[in-house]
Amino acid sequence: MKIAVAGLGYVGMSLSVLLAQRHEVVALDISQSRVDFVNSKKSPIADAEIDKFFAEKELNLVATTCPQTAFFGVDYIIVATPTDYDPKLNFFDTSSVVSVVKLAREVAPDAMVVIKSTIPVGFTEGLFQQGFENVMFSPEFLREGSALSDNLYPSRIIVGFCAEKQKKHAEEFAKILQESALSQNVPTLIVGASEAEAVKLFANTFLALRVAFFNELDSYAELRGLDTRQIIEGVCFDSRIGSNYNNPSFGYGGYCLPKDTKQLLANYQQVPNNIISAIVDANSTRKDFIAERIIEMNPKVVGIYKLAMKANSDNFRHSSVQGIMKRVKAKGIEVVVYEPTFKGETFFNSRIIRDLGKFKKISDVIAANRFDDELLDVREKVYSRDLFLRD
């Protein structure tokens, strides 16, 4: 088949590579640099598996900034453009998705449009009611840094449709994903579009709940002088609880969890709730707690070791360490940042220090959301809650 993918972020890039193993794929993005990367067989995002596929496999993949070129003669158009929570609107900003859906109807009216961007519950059905009859939704379940791997070995495949006449297309699209994956017998659900949207938001909010729970366990143990690691290990030996998402941090961050939890809470208007709102509040409380611990050390200069929320990621958006920076700076303490991948000279008006030795020397306290061996020689300066040395 011929498939277009709109958006070359984590979702769009990994899907483009996945599907280009078996199908003709044209990727669309507004960034000429990202398009140039793809056409040069290089990944514009940090993902070792994508780099390996470009180096070792023949992929039927080209990229363009022209919608007419991307959408001409395609069977499916996958929308993977970014959405973000808008606190003023109290809802996701879905303008990029709407723009692509409208373009798709103009350029390729017979193509099925599959939204992969995270959207509010009821969004796809709303488009269908407005006359966009070829639109479906399929949630993506990816981790930054391993997006292609998570598509090759998916935990489940879910496709949501709005009308019975779309069901065969939903089943066909699920089959396309399954055939491109390396794992067999992937659990597959064909459901209503709104139910599929809810799956995405509730799944990510539950993961945020786990992060928040173990962070609050850590806060308790640290203030009471207890060994957090021993407590967590004892709790997680229970097979019903397990050991996923149990490593303490400065708070959950990244592309998905902050915005998805807030969006789900916005969807709870007129619906009684306690837990969902508490998850959102808990992340802010954790940042307050971490910042207070750092401030209590009376540093003149606090060094922030890397801006990304996790190892092997180039994503700074909504990383929890930014919240720590703002709280520390509000107390009049100088903050400097070591982030070798950042191209600017300052970040939120804090100096970027690219010389690691200089960074270590001038920092009285080094805040590291995730510890790294290159900090071992200044371990006594480092404040981190990374107890298991993993994400």
C-alpha positions in Angstrom: 0.0 0.0 0.0 0.9 3.6 -0.2 0.8 5.3 3.2 1.5 9.0 4.2 2.6 9.9 7.7 2.2 13.5 8.8 4.6 14.5 11.5 8.2 13.3 12.1 8.4 13.2 15.9 8.7 10.0 17.9 5.4 8.6 16.8 5.5 9.6 13.1 9.2 8.7 12.6 8.9 5.3 14.2 5.8 4.5 12.3 7.3 5.6 9.0 10.3 3.3 9.5 8.1 0.4 10.7 5.7 0.6 7.7 8.4 1.3 5.1 9.6 -2.3 5.5 6.5 -3.5 3.6 4.8 -0.5 2.1 5.5 2.7 0.2 5.7 5.5 2.8 5.8 9.2 2.3 6.5 11.3 5.4 5.3 14.9 5.7 6.7 17.5 8.1 6.9 21.3 8.2 10.6 21.1 9.2 12.9 21.0 6.2 15.8 19.9 8.4 13.8 16.8 9.6 12.8 16.0 6.0 16.5 16.3 4.9 17.5 14.0 7.7 15.1 11.3 6.5 16.0 11.6 2.9 19.7 11.3 3.9 18.7 8.0 5.7 19.3 9.6 9.2 16.9 9.8 12.1 15.9 13.3 13.3 15.1 11.9 16.7 17.2 10.0 19.3 16.4 6.3 18.7 19.2 3.7 18.2 16.8 1.2 16.6 15.8 3.7 13.9 19.5 4.5 13.2 20.1 0.7 12.8 17.2 0.3 10.4 18.4 3.1 8.2 21.9 1.6 8.1 21.0 -2.0 7.5 17.6 -2.2 5.8 16.1 -1.2 2.5 13.2 1.1 3.4 10.7 2.4 0.9 10.6 5.8 2.6 10.9 9.4 1.4 10.0 12.7 3.1 8.6 16.0 1.9 7.3 19.3 3.2 4.6 19.3 0.4 1.2 17.9 1.5 0.1 17.5 -2.1 3.1 15.3 -2.8 2.7 13.3 0.4 -1.0 12.6 0.1 -1.2 11.9 -3.7 -2.7 8.5 -4.4 -2.3 7.2 -0.8 -4.5 4.5 0.9 -4.0 5.7 4.4 -2.9 9.0 6.0 -1.5 8.7 9.5 -1.7 11.9 11.6 1.1 12.0 14.1 1.4 15.8 14.6 2.0 17.1 18.1 -0.8 18.1 20.5 -0.3 19.8 23.8 -2.4 20.7 26.8 -3.5 24.4 26.7 -4.2 25.6 30.3 -6.2 28.6 29.0 -8.5 26.5 26.9 -8.4 23.6 29.5 -8.1 21.2 26.6 -5.6 19.9 24.1 -4.5 22.2 21.3 -5.6 20.0 18.4 -5.2 22.6 15.7 -2.4 20.7 13.9 -4.5 17.5 13.7 -7.5 19.4 12.3 -5.3 21.1 9.8 -4.0 17.7 8.5 -7.5 16.2 8.4 -8.8 19.1 6.3 -5.8 18.9 4.0 -6.4 15.1 3.6 -10.0 15.6 2.6 -9.0 18.2 0.0 -6.0 16.3 -1.5 -7.0 12.7 -1.0 -10.7 12.4 -0.3 -10.8 8.6 -0.6 -7.9 7.9 1.8 -8.6 6.7 5.3 -7.2 9.1 7.9 -5.9 7.5 11.1 -5.1 9.8 13.9 -2.2 8.7 16.1 -1.8 12.0 18.0 -3.2 12.0 21.5 -6.5 13.8 21.6 -9.5 14.4 23.9 -12.1 11.7 24.4 -14.8 12.3 21.7 -12.6 14.3 19.3 -12.7 11.8 16.5 -16.4 11.3 16.8 -16.8 15.1 16.7 -14.8 15.2 13.4 -17.0 12.4 12.0 -20.2 14.3 12.9 -18.8 17.4 11.1 -18.6 15.4 7.9 -15.1 13.9 8.0 -16.3 10.4 7.3 -12.9 8.8 6.6 -11.4 9.5 10.0 -10.4 6.9 12.7 -8.2 6.8 15.8 -5.4 4.4 16.8 -3.5 5.1 20.1 0.2 4.8 20.2 2.1 3.3 23.2 5.7 4.3 22.9 8.7 5.2 25.1 11.1 8.0 24.1 14.3 6.5 23.0 12.8 3.2 22.0 9.9 4.2 19.8 10.6 1.9 16.9 11.3 -1.1 19.2 7.9 -0.5 20.9 6.3 -0.6 17.4 8.2 -3.7 16.4 7.1 -5.4 19.7 3.8 -3.7 20.6 2.0 -4.4 23.8 -1.3 -4.2 22.0 -2.8 -2.8 18.8 -6.0 -0.7 19.1 -8.0 0.9 16.3 -11.1 2.9 17.0 -13.8 3.7 14.4 -16.9 5.9 14.3 -19.4 4.0 12.0 -19.9 0.4 11.0 -18.9 1.1 7.5 -15.4 1.9 8.8 -14.9 -1.3 10.7 -13.3 -3.2 7.8 -10.8 -0.3 7.4 -10.1 -0.5 11.1 -9.4 -4.2 10.9 -7.3 -3.7 7.8 -5.2 -1.0 9.5 -4.7 -3.2 12.6 -3.5 -6.0 10.2 -1.0 -3.6 8.6 0.5 -2.8 12.0 0.6 -6.5 13.0 2.3 -7.6 9.8 5.0 -5.0 10.2 5.7 -6.0 13.8 8.2 -8.7 14.8 6.2 -10.1 17.6 3.4 -12.5 16.9 -0.2 -12.7 18.2 -0.2 -9.2 19.5 -3.5 -8.5 21.4 -5.7 -6.5 19.1 -8.9 -4.5 19.9 -11.2 -3.0 17.3 -13.4 -0.6 19.3 -15.3 2.7 19.2 -13.1 5.7 18.5 -14.0 7.4 21.8 -13.2 4.2 23.7 -9.8 4.1 22.0 -9.1 7.7 22.9 -10.0 6.9 26.5 -7.7 3.9 26.6 -4.7 6.2 25.7 -5.5 8.8 28.4 -6.3 6.3 31.2 -3.2 4.2 30.4 -0.8 7.1 30.6 -2.6 8.5 33.7 -2.2 5.1 35.4 1.5 5.2 34.6 1.7 8.7 36.0 -0.1 7.4 39.1 2.7 4.8 39.6 5.4 7.4 39.2 3.7 9.7 41.7 3.0 6.8 44.2 6.7 5.8 44.4 7.8 9.4 44.5 5.6 10.0 47.5 6.9 6.8 49.1 10.4 8.2 48.5 9.5 11.6 50.0 8.2 9.8 53.2 11.2 7.6 53.5 13.7 10.5 53.0 12.1 12.7 55.6 11.8 9.8 58.1 15.4 8.6 57.5 14.3 5.3 56.0 15.9 3.4 53.2 13.7 4.0 50.2 15.2 1.3 48.1 14.6 -1.5 50.6 11.0 -0.4 51.0 10.4 -0.3 47.2 12.0 -3.7 46.7 9.9 -5.2 49.4 6.7 -3.7 48.0 7.4 -4.7 44.4 8.2 -8.4 45.2 4.4 -8.7 45.2 3.7 -9.9 41.7 0.4 -8.0 41.7 2.4 -4.7 42.0 5.6 -5.5 40.0 8.6 -3.4 39.5 7.7 -1.2 36.5 7.8 2.6 36.9 9.0 2.4 40.5 12.3 4.3 40.3 12.0 7.6 42.2 12.5 10.8 40.2 12.0 14.6 40.3 8.5 13.9 38.9 7.0 12.6 35.7 7.7 14.5 32.5 8.2 14.3 28.8 5.8 14.4 25.9 2.9 12.3 27.2 2.3 12.0 31.0 2.0 15.7 31.9 -0.3 16.7 29.1 -2.4 13.4 29.1 -3.1 13.5 32.9 -4.3 17.1 32.6 -6.4 16.3 29.5 -8.0 13.4 31.3 -8.8 15.6 34.3 -10.4 18.2 31.9 -12.5 15.3 30.5 -13.7 14.7 34.0 -15.7 18.0 34.1 -19.1 17.1 35.7 -17.8 13.7 36.7 -17.0 13.1 40.4 -13.3 12.3 41.0 -10.6 12.3 43.6 -7.7 10.2 42.2 -7.3 11.8 38.8 -7.0 15.4 40.2 -4.6 14.0 43.0 -2.2 12.6 40.3 -1.9 16.0 38.7 -1.4 17.7 42.0 1.1 15.1 43.2 3.6 16.0 40.5 3.7 19.6 41.5 4.1 18.6 45.2 7.0 16.4 44.3 8.8 19.2 42.5 8.2 21.4 45.6 9.7 18.7 47.8 12.8 18.2 45.7 13.5 21.9 45.3 13.2 22.4 49.1 15.7 19.6 49.7 18.2 21.4 47.4 17.5 24.9 48.8 18.1 23.5 52.4 21.7 22.8 51.3 22.3 26.6 51.0 24.1 26.4 47.6 25.2 29.6 45.9 25.2 27.8 42.5 23.0 24.8 41.6 24.0 22.8 38.5 21.4 21.0 36.5 22.8 17.9 35.0 21.0 17.5 31.7 17.5 18.7 30.8 16.0 15.6 29.2 13.6 13.7 31.4 15.3 10.3 30.9 18.4 8.7 29.5 18.7 8.2 25.7 16.2 11.0 25.0 16.6 14.4 23.4 13.3 15.7 24.7 13.3 18.6 27.0 9.6 19.3 26.9 7.9 19.3 30.3 10.9 17.6 31.9 10.5 17.7 35.6 14.0 19.2 36.1 12.6 22.5 34.6 10.2 22.8 37.5 13.1 22.3 39.9 15.1 25.0 38.1 12.2 27.5 38.4 11.7 26.9 42.1 15.4 27.2 42.9 15.8 30.3 40.9 12.8 31.9 42.6 14.9 31.8 45.8 17.6 33.9 44.2 20.0 31.0 43.7 22.1 30.9 40.5 21.3 28.0 38.3 23.7 26.7 35.5 22.9 23.8 33.1 25.1 21.1 31.6 23.3 19.9 28.5 25.7 19.0 25.6 22.8 18.6 23.1 21.3 22.0 23.6 22.4 24.5 21.0 21.6 27.8 22.8 23.7 29.7 25.3 21.0 30.0 27.9 18.0 28.0 29.0 15.3 30.0 30.9 18.0 32.6 31.5 20.4 30.1 33.0 23.9 29.7 31.5 24.6 26.6 29.5 28.0 25.1 30.5 29.3 22.7 27.9 32.6 21.9 29.7 31.7 19.2 32.2 34.8 19.8 34.3 33.9 23.5 34.6 30.3 22.6 35.4 31.4 20.3 38.2 33.7 22.9 39.6 31.4 25.9 39.8 28.3 23.9 41.0 27.8 23.7 44.8 25.0 21.2 44.3 24.4 19.2 41.2 20.7 18.2 40.6 20.5 15.0 38.5 17.1 13.5 37.7 19.0 10.5 36.4 22.5 9.7 37.6 25.4 8.9 35.3 28.9 7.5 35.9 30.5 10.7 34.7 29.3 12.2 38.0 31.1 9.6 40.2 34.0 11.9 41.0 31.7 14.5 42.4 29.2 12.2 44.0 29.2 14.2 47.2 27.8 17.2 45.3 25.1 15.3 43.5 21.4 15.3 44.6 19.5 12.6 42.8 16.7 10.2 43.7 17.7 7.8 41.0 18.0 4.8 43.3 18.0 2.0 40.7 20.1 3.8 38.1 17.5 3.3 35.4 14.5 5.1 34.0 
